[in-house]
Amino acid sequence: MSHPLRLLIVFVSPDCESCQEAKPHIAAFERKHLLEITVVRITQDKSSESLCEGWIPKRTPAFCLKVDGEVVGKSDGGLDDIEAWVQGRLSMKRLEPLRSEEAA
């Protein structure tokens, strides 16, 4: 059985206070789902637009979720709950959810 390639691209800016505040939450999400999703942090600039189908976030931190190369969600300006956002985007596309920590 083949597992989908899941990628969460996190766009950050070096001088972004919200990006610094989000770091521990992003790291915790990444540790929890280490075997299910790849988290990539990118310093946002014009050259990063090709990573998410030409989308350039207006505010950081920003998130782009891709499954098997297809963008299934974009959000800029931070997230209150990264896990809920990712699970919601997967559910909207009728894709298999990430496992909960208890099921891992």
Solvent accessible surface area in square Angstrom, and as a share of the most:
residue,aa,sasa,rsa
1,M,199,0.89
2,S,104,0.67
3,H,138,0.62
4,P,42,0.26
5,L,118,0.59
6,R,14,0.05
7,L,46,0.23
8,L,0,0.00
9,I,5,0.02
10,V,0,0.00
11,F,0,0.00
12,V,33,0.19
13,S,25,0.16
14,P,108,0.68
15,D,133,0.69
16,C,19,0.11
17,E,129,0.58
18,S,55,0.35
19,C,2,0.01
20,Q,88,0.39
21,E,108,0.49
22,A,16,0.13
23,K,107,0.45
24,P,81,0.51
25,H,123,0.55
26,I,3,0.01
27,A,30,0.23
28,A,46,0.35
29,F,10,0.04
30,E,42,0.19
31,R,166,0.61
32,K,74,0.31
33,H,1,0.00
34,L,122,0.61
35,L,162,0.80
36,E,35,0.16
37,I,7,0.04
38,T,68,0.40
39,V,12,0.07
40,V,52,0.30
41,R,103,0.37
42,I,44,0.22
43,T,78,0.46
44,Q,42,0.19
45,D,75,0.39
46,K,146,0.62
47,S,90,0.58
48,S,6,0.04
49,E,50,0.23
50,S,88,0.57
51,L,63,0.31
52,C,0,0.00
53,E,121,0.54
54,G,44,0.43
55,W,49,0.17
56,I,68,0.35
57,P,5,0.03
58,K,182,0.77
59,R,151,0.55
60,T,21,0.12
61,P,3,0.02
62,A,0,0.00
63,F,1,0.01
64,C,0,0.00
65,L,0,0.00
66,K,35,0.15
67,V,9,0.05
68,D,95,0.49
69,G,54,0.52
70,E,94,0.42
71,V,18,0.10
72,V,13,0.07
73,G,8,0.08
74,K,91,0.39
75,S,21,0.14
76,D,38,0.19
77,G,34,0.33
78,G,24,0.23
79,L,48,0.24
80,D,160,0.83
81,D,78,0.40
82,I,15,0.07
83,E,42,0.19
84,A,59,0.45
85,W,24,0.08
86,V,0,0.00
87,Q,41,0.18
88,G,26,0.25
89,R,64,0.23
90,L,0,0.00
91,S,76,0.49
92,M,138,0.62
93,K,96,0.41
94,R,221,0.81
95,L,57,0.28
96,E,91,0.41
97,P,80,0.51
98,L,6,0.03
99,R,110,0.40
100,S,51,0.33
101,E,110,0.49
102,E,156,0.70
103,A,69,0.53
104,A,87,0.67
